[in-house]
Amino acid sequence: MIEAKVGETKKEVFLAEPGEDATLACVPRNALRQPKGLATTDQVRRAYDVMSVDYDTGRDRSLYFRIIEAIEAKSIFENVSFACPVTVLEVGCGTGRFIELVSREAKSTVVGLDYSPRMLEVAAAKPYSTVRANIALVNGKAGALPFKNGSFDLVYSFKTLPHVQDTVKAVGEMARVAKRRGAVILEFYNSLSLSRLVRRFGFLTKWHTPAKAKRIAEGAGLTVKRVYGARTVIPAGLVCDVPFLSTALRRLECSISATRLAKLSGYYILACQKRR
Ligand SMILES: C[S@@+](CC[C@H](N)C(=O)[O-])C[C@H]1O[C@@H](n2cnc3c(N)ncnc32)[C@H](O)[C@@H]1O
């Protein structure tokens, strides 16, 4: 059931339900200090149900997100060959921004899973979702993926693991459903980054050091092949809207995304391979 209605303001998403943390539930979004305990999965889901209304508009307009998404896409296309058919799962696919791109290349089934029904509705309404028969959109949780072991050649997740209650479990699930020697691409929010310093008031997010992220991946039976970083030098998203500066920042971010400086990036991406 979807409680959040189109047009509700974002702070109303935090209205408490019985048994939820009322302190967290009643404060407005912009005053939400990084909670001691992470918000519940249902609070996150309701927040994204509301955000689904303008999620794409905000990103389509933003040069900042174009830079981030270009680096995320690079982490897929540099590590997976689409020469043969590839079965794909995106965990936390949201409005399907990457499903569109990947389903064009995959020549096999592409599944987008998300816990927010409203985000999935936006994905389902996009023209490519109806045109391409190989796309399936599934409502489910990252911590309990409804797929058999070894189902996918590629499993990836962007900007979702930081919202998940049990990161170890979710990464374990992604590794479980990947085929042996399949690709698993994970994105974490880096606690050793400029963006962490600037974003003192996080929104429903968890932060990991690069070392911790690597340990989580390896503990799930994955070998880290490459790392990528996005938002390494960009201090705040709005800076990208300054003419000329945006071009320079895009070039700089893309050129350093796969270097050692990635360890200081806000978005830290691990391109892994399943070992067994
Ligand atoms: C910031 S959005 C990212 C969407 C998409 N990956 C992108 O890059 O545009 C995070 C998404 O994760 C989903 N999400 C959060 N927690 C989840 C969970 N436990 N299981 C599945 N999806 C979850 C949200 O509903 C939301 O659509």
The ligand as an ORCA input file, in Angstrom:
! r2SCAN-3c Opt
* xyz 0 1
  C      18.860      7.468     -4.696
  S      17.727      6.312     -5.376
  C      18.742      5.578     -6.654
  C      17.946      5.088     -7.827
  C      18.799      4.685     -9.031
  N      19.718      3.630     -8.677
  C      19.557      5.904     -9.544
  O      20.807      5.910     -9.470
  O      18.895      6.840    -10.035
  C      17.698      5.007     -4.170
  C      16.666      3.930     -4.494
  O      16.869      2.837     -3.606
  C      15.598      2.318     -3.236
  N      15.759      1.600     -1.967
  C      16.086      2.108     -0.758
  N      16.182      1.118      0.137
  C      15.913     -0.038     -0.519
  C      15.864     -1.414     -0.132
  N      16.101     -1.796      1.122
  N      15.586     -2.336     -1.068
  C      15.332     -1.977     -2.363
  N      15.355     -0.687     -2.786
  C      15.644      0.263     -1.876
  C      14.734      3.562     -3.129
  O      13.352      3.249     -3.201
  C      15.239      4.384     -4.309
  O      14.502      4.127     -5.477
*
